[in-house]
């Protein structure tokens, strides 16, 4: 970001108005990413040990379908925790965007995502549901191929998997309900200061749908990718070559449309992605927009710092989660067997003598 752009950004920032209440700091918002990873990495580790046990039991099967299922399930717990961290990072950034828009007298109308059916638009929730169903199916297959009737299937272990998956999906559902974490009428009216000034500030607010803000962020992101296609990185793209940077005084007011975003996407995908890949990326990335814009494309220093902090927390939590999962598999010896006995009960009498040794018995 050049100095003139920063100076202009700070001038535009001076035109924004202070809020009549204290907004969350960037640090407090970013810490939510850490606490999310802290709460759910253990649940993912439990799933990881169950997956190791189930896939080891299916290792003797010569079926190609079972091999593919085992391969997918080996990635299931890790991708689940990483996707949850990414969801938290996305909605943390959206909260920051909400408060920044308030400073420019715009209140974002976030859709109410109270219904669990809204999770159909969440790639993280769909992955957790799909992985859980595959894991339960492989458990049933192992028991059936071992000569165990349906009455002796490992229902306790299946119930534990379902519970861990439910807790993860519920967490994703709660993260997506942005409106529950935003200030209510009591926060505004009862905030310290002049109540008449607060009411006058409220009357100046303009309501803007989230879709307009989303289109602005997506357009800037796709424009940056298009401009960087011949440079290899958006960090090498001077802001003068980008149609717009993220200036919160203009967000949602430039008139970007879904057609303009799709045109930028199609021009980029035509250079190296087939139609299936482009569609898949649109489905996954389309559920995110706040985190897509590189930090160097923000007009104000505070926004740059927030985006950088969110990405640092996301990367650090992802690396820590990978290490915890790896240590869990490496140490799944006697301690892992005892933990599994507590979680799913002792099912040794249900396992036929011909069954392969459990993966948890390997130090």
C-alpha positions as CSV (number, residue, x, y, z in Angstrom):
1,X,0.0,0.0,0.0
2,X,1.5,3.3,-1.0
3,X,1.7,6.3,1.2
4,X,-0.8,8.4,-0.8
5,X,-3.4,5.7,-0.6
6,X,-2.9,5.4,3.2
7,X,-3.1,9.1,3.6
8,X,-6.3,9.2,1.6
9,X,-7.7,6.3,3.6
10,X,-7.0,8.1,6.8
11,X,-8.7,11.2,5.5
12,X,-11.8,9.2,4.6
13,X,-11.6,7.6,8.0
14,X,-11.7,11.0,9.6
15,X,-15.2,11.5,8.0
16,X,-16.6,8.5,9.9
17,X,-18.4,9.1,13.2
18,X,-17.5,7.5,16.6
19,X,-20.0,5.0,17.9
20,X,-22.2,5.8,20.9
21,X,-21.0,2.6,22.6
22,X,-17.7,0.7,22.9
23,X,-17.1,-1.7,20.1
24,X,-15.1,-4.9,20.6
25,X,-11.4,-4.6,20.1
26,X,-9.6,-6.4,17.3
27,X,-7.8,-8.5,19.8
28,X,-10.9,-9.6,21.6
29,X,-12.5,-10.6,18.3
30,X,-9.4,-12.5,17.1
31,X,-9.2,-14.4,20.4
32,X,-12.5,-16.1,19.6
33,X,-10.6,-18.0,16.9
34,X,-8.2,-19.3,19.5
35,X,-10.9,-20.4,21.9
36,X,-12.9,-22.1,19.2
37,X,-9.8,-24.2,18.2
38,X,-9.1,-24.9,21.9
39,X,-12.7,-26.2,22.5
40,X,-13.0,-28.4,19.5
41,X,-9.6,-29.8,18.9
42,X,-10.2,-32.5,21.6
43,X,-13.5,-33.5,20.0
44,X,-11.7,-33.8,16.7
45,X,-9.0,-35.9,18.4
46,X,-11.6,-38.3,19.7
47,X,-13.0,-38.6,16.2
48,X,-9.5,-39.2,14.9
49,X,-8.9,-42.1,17.3
50,X,-12.3,-43.7,16.3
51,X,-11.4,-43.2,12.7
52,X,-8.0,-44.9,13.2
53,X,-9.7,-47.8,14.9
54,X,-12.4,-48.3,12.3
55,X,-10.1,-47.9,9.2
56,X,-7.6,-50.3,10.7
57,X,-10.4,-52.9,11.1
58,X,-11.3,-52.3,7.4
59,X,-7.7,-52.6,6.2
60,X,-8.1,-56.3,5.3
61,X,-11.0,-55.6,3.0
62,X,-10.1,-55.7,-0.7
63,X,-13.0,-53.5,-1.8
64,X,-12.0,-50.4,-3.7
65,X,-15.0,-48.5,-2.4
66,X,-14.0,-49.2,1.2
67,X,-10.4,-48.1,0.5
68,X,-11.7,-44.8,-0.9
69,X,-14.0,-44.3,2.2
70,X,-11.1,-45.1,4.5
71,X,-8.9,-42.5,2.7
72,X,-11.6,-39.8,3.0
73,X,-12.2,-40.6,6.6
74,X,-8.5,-40.3,7.4
75,X,-8.8,-36.6,6.5
76,X,-12.3,-36.2,8.1
77,X,-11.3,-35.1,11.7
78,X,-8.5,-32.8,10.6
79,X,-10.5,-31.1,7.9
80,X,-13.5,-30.8,10.3
81,X,-11.5,-28.8,12.9
82,X,-9.8,-26.7,10.3
83,X,-13.1,-25.8,8.7
84,X,-14.6,-24.8,12.1
85,X,-11.6,-22.5,12.7
86,X,-12.1,-21.0,9.2
87,X,-15.8,-20.4,9.9
88,X,-15.0,-18.6,13.1
89,X,-12.4,-16.5,11.3
90,X,-14.9,-15.6,8.6
91,X,-17.7,-14.5,11.0
92,X,-15.2,-12.7,13.2
93,X,-14.2,-10.6,10.2
94,X,-17.9,-10.0,9.4
95,X,-18.4,-8.6,12.9
96,X,-15.6,-6.2,12.4
97,X,-17.1,-5.2,9.0
98,X,-20.4,-4.6,10.8
99,X,-18.9,-2.1,13.3
100,X,-16.8,-0.4,10.6
101,X,-20.0,0.1,8.6
102,X,-21.8,1.5,11.6
103,X,-19.1,4.2,11.8
104,X,-20.2,5.3,8.4
105,X,-23.9,5.4,9.4
106,X,-24.7,2.0,7.7
107,X,-26.2,-0.9,9.6
108,X,-25.9,-4.3,7.9
109,X,-29.0,-6.4,7.7
110,X,-27.6,-9.8,8.3
111,X,-30.0,-12.7,7.5
112,X,-31.3,-14.6,10.5
113,X,-29.8,-18.0,10.4
114,X,-31.8,-19.6,13.3
115,X,-32.9,-22.6,11.2
116,X,-30.6,-25.6,10.9
117,X,-31.6,-25.7,7.3
118,X,-29.4,-22.7,6.7
119,X,-26.4,-25.0,7.2
120,X,-27.0,-26.4,3.7
121,X,-25.0,-23.3,2.6
122,X,-22.1,-24.2,5.0
123,X,-19.3,-26.3,3.5
124,X,-18.0,-27.0,7.0
125,X,-21.4,-28.4,8.2
126,X,-21.9,-30.5,5.1
127,X,-18.4,-32.0,5.5
128,X,-19.0,-32.9,9.1
129,X,-22.4,-34.5,8.2
130,X,-20.9,-36.4,5.3
131,X,-17.9,-37.6,7.2
132,X,-20.1,-38.8,10.1
133,X,-22.4,-40.8,7.8
134,X,-19.4,-42.4,6.1
135,X,-17.9,-43.3,9.4
136,X,-21.1,-44.8,10.7
137,X,-21.5,-46.8,7.5
138,X,-17.9,-48.1,7.7
139,X,-18.6,-49.2,11.3
140,X,-21.7,-51.1,10.2
141,X,-19.8,-52.6,7.3
142,X,-16.9,-53.8,9.6
143,X,-19.4,-55.4,12.0
144,X,-21.4,-57.0,9.2
145,X,-18.4,-58.4,7.4
146,X,-17.1,-59.8,10.7
147,X,-20.2,-61.9,11.0
148,X,-21.8,-59.8,13.7
149,X,-25.6,-59.4,13.5
150,X,-27.1,-55.9,13.6
151,X,-28.0,-56.4,17.2
152,X,-24.3,-56.5,18.1
153,X,-23.2,-53.5,16.0
154,X,-21.1,-50.9,17.9
155,X,-24.0,-48.6,18.7
156,X,-22.2,-47.0,21.6
157,X,-19.3,-46.0,19.4
158,X,-21.7,-44.7,16.7
159,X,-23.6,-42.7,19.3
160,X,-20.3,-41.1,20.5
161,X,-19.4,-40.1,16.9
162,X,-22.9,-38.7,16.4
163,X,-22.6,-36.6,19.6
164,X,-19.2,-35.2,18.7
165,X,-20.5,-34.3,15.2
166,X,-23.6,-32.7,16.7
167,X,-21.5,-30.5,19.0
168,X,-19.4,-29.4,16.0
169,X,-22.4,-28.7,13.8
170,X,-24.1,-26.8,16.6
171,X,-20.9,-24.7,17.0
172,X,-20.9,-23.8,13.3
173,X,-24.6,-23.0,13.5
174,X,-24.0,-20.7,16.5
175,X,-21.1,-18.9,14.7
176,X,-23.3,-18.2,11.7
177,X,-25.9,-16.4,13.8
178,X,-24.2,-13.1,13.7
179,X,-27.2,-11.1,14.8
180,X,-27.1,-12.7,18.3
181,X,-23.7,-11.2,19.0
182,X,-24.5,-7.6,17.8
183,X,-25.5,-4.8,20.2
184,X,-29.2,-4.7,21.0
185,X,-31.5,-1.7,21.8
186,X,-30.4,-1.7,25.5
187,X,-26.8,-1.4,24.5
188,X,-27.6,1.7,22.4
189,X,-30.1,3.5,24.6
190,X,-28.5,2.7,28.0
191,X,-24.9,3.5,26.8
192,X,-23.1,6.1,28.8
193,X,-23.4,9.6,27.3
194,X,-26.1,11.9,25.9
195,X,-29.2,9.9,25.1
196,X,-30.5,12.5,22.6
197,X,-27.2,12.3,20.8
198,X,-27.5,8.5,20.6
199,X,-31.1,8.7,19.3
200,X,-30.0,11.3,16.7
201,X,-27.2,8.9,15.6
202,X,-29.7,6.1,15.3
203,X,-32.0,8.2,13.0
204,X,-29.0,8.7,10.7
205,X,-28.5,5.0,10.1
206,X,-29.1,3.5,6.7
207,X,-30.0,-0.1,6.4
208,X,-28.0,-2.2,3.9
209,X,-28.5,-5.8,3.1
210,X,-25.6,-8.1,3.6
211,X,-25.7,-9.2,-0.1
212,X,-24.6,-5.7,-1.2
213,X,-21.6,-5.7,1.2
214,X,-20.8,-9.2,0.1
215,X,-20.8,-8.3,-3.6
216,X,-18.4,-5.4,-2.9
217,X,-15.9,-7.6,-1.1
218,X,-16.2,-10.4,-3.7
219,X,-15.7,-7.9,-6.6
220,X,-12.6,-6.4,-5.0
221,X,-11.2,-9.9,-4.3
222,X,-11.9,-11.1,-7.8
223,X,-10.5,-7.9,-9.4
224,X,-7.3,-8.3,-7.3
225,X,-7.0,-11.9,-8.6
226,X,-7.5,-10.9,-12.2
227,X,-4.9,-8.1,-11.9
228,X,-2.4,-10.4,-10.2
229,X,-2.8,-13.2,-12.7
230,X,0.4,-12.1,-14.5
231,X,2.3,-11.2,-11.3
232,X,1.8,-14.3,-9.2
233,X,0.6,-12.5,-6.1
234,X,-1.9,-9.9,-5.1
235,X,0.7,-8.3,-2.9
236,X,2.5,-7.2,-6.1
237,X,-0.6,-5.5,-7.5
238,X,-0.5,-1.7,-7.0
239,X,-3.9,-0.3,-5.8
240,X,-4.1,2.0,-8.7
241,X,-4.7,-1.0,-10.9
242,X,-7.6,-2.3,-8.8
243,X,-11.1,-0.9,-9.5
244,X,-11.7,-0.3,-5.8
245,X,-10.1,-1.1,-2.5
246,X,-12.0,-1.7,0.6
247,X,-13.0,1.8,1.6
248,X,-15.9,1.5,4.1
249,X,-17.3,4.9,3.0
250,X,-18.1,3.2,-0.4
251,X,-18.9,-0.4,0.5
252,X,-22.2,-1.4,-1.0
253,X,-22.7,2.0,-2.8
254,X,-20.6,1.5,-5.9
255,X,-23.3,-0.6,-7.7
256,X,-21.5,-3.9,-8.1
257,X,-23.7,-6.8,-9.3
258,X,-23.6,-10.6,-9.2
259,X,-23.0,-10.5,-13.0
260,X,-19.9,-8.4,-12.6
261,X,-18.5,-10.8,-10.0
262,X,-19.3,-13.8,-12.1
263,X,-17.7,-12.2,-15.1
264,X,-14.5,-11.7,-13.2
265,X,-14.6,-15.3,-11.9
266,X,-15.2,-16.8,-15.3
267,X,-12.3,-14.8,-16.8
268,X,-10.0,-16.1,-14.1
269,X,-11.3,-19.7,-14.2
270,X,-10.9,-19.9,-17.9
271,X,-7.1,-19.5,-17.5
272,X,-6.5,-22.6,-15.6
273,X,-9.6,-24.2,-14.0
274,X,-12.2,-26.4,-15.6
275,X,-15.9,-25.8,-15.1
276,X,-16.2,-28.3,-12.3
277,X,-13.4,-26.8,-10.3
278,X,-14.8,-23.3,-10.9
279,X,-18.2,-24.4,-9.7
280,X,-16.8,-26.1,-6.6
281,X,-14.7,-23.1,-5.7
282,X,-17.8,-20.9,-6.1
283,X,-19.8,-23.1,-3.8
284,X,-17.0,-23.1,-1.1
285,X,-15.7,-19.6,-1.4
286,X,-19.2,-18.1,-2.0
287,X,-20.0,-18.8,1.6
288,X,-17.1,-16.6,2.6
289,X,-16.4,-13.0,1.6
290,X,-15.0,-11.1,4.5
291,X,-11.7,-13.0,4.6
292,X,-11.1,-13.1,0.8
293,X,-9.7,-9.6,0.4
294,X,-5.9,-9.3,0.9
295,X,-4.9,-7.0,3.7
296,X,-3.0,-4.7,1.3
297,X,-6.3,-3.8,-0.4
298,X,-7.8,-2.0,2.6
299,X,-7.7,1.8,2.8
300,X,-7.3,2.2,6.5
301,X,-4.4,0.9,8.7
302,X,-6.8,-0.5,11.4
303,X,-8.5,-2.7,8.9
304,X,-5.2,-4.0,7.6
305,X,-4.1,-4.9,11.1
306,X,-7.4,-6.7,11.8
307,X,-7.2,-8.8,8.7
308,X,-3.6,-9.7,9.4
309,X,-4.4,-10.7,13.0
310,X,-7.3,-12.9,11.8
311,X,-5.0,-14.7,9.4
312,X,-2.2,-15.1,11.9
313,X,-4.7,-16.6,14.5
314,X,-6.2,-18.8,11.8
315,X,-2.8,-20.1,10.6
316,X,-1.5,-20.7,14.2
317,X,-4.6,-22.5,15.3
318,X,-4.6,-24.6,12.2
319,X,-0.9,-25.6,12.8
320,X,-1.6,-26.3,16.4
321,X,-4.6,-28.5,15.5
322,X,-2.5,-30.5,13.1
323,X,0.1,-31.1,15.8
324,X,-2.4,-32.1,18.4
325,X,-4.0,-34.6,16.0
326,X,-0.6,-36.0,15.0
327,X,0.4,-36.4,18.6
328,X,-3.0,-38.1,19.4
329,X,-2.3,-40.7,16.7
330,X,1.3,-41.2,17.7
331,X,0.4,-41.7,21.4
332,X,-2.6,-43.9,20.8
333,X,-1.2,-46.8,22.7
334,X,-2.3,-48.0,26.1
335,X,-3.6,-44.6,27.0
336,X,-5.6,-44.4,23.8
337,X,-7.1,-47.8,24.5
338,X,-8.2,-46.7,28.0
339,X,-9.7,-43.6,26.7
340,X,-11.6,-45.5,24.0
341,X,-12.8,-47.9,26.6
342,X,-14.3,-44.9,28.6
343,X,-15.8,-43.4,25.4
344,X,-17.3,-46.4,23.7
345,X,-17.2,-49.2,26.3
346,X,-15.3,-52.5,26.1
347,X,-16.4,-54.2,22.9
348,X,-13.7,-56.8,22.9
349,X,-16.1,-59.7,23.3
350,X,-17.9,-58.6,20.1
351,X,-14.8,-58.7,17.9
352,X,-14.2,-62.0,16.2
353,X,-10.8,-63.7,16.6
354,X,-10.1,-63.1,12.9
355,X,-10.4,-59.4,13.2
356,X,-7.2,-57.4,12.6
357,X,-5.5,-55.7,15.6
358,X,-6.8,-52.3,16.5
359,X,-4.9,-49.2,15.3
360,X,-4.9,-48.0,18.8
361,X,-2.8,-50.9,20.0
362,X,0.1,-49.7,17.9
363,X,2.3,-47.4,19.8
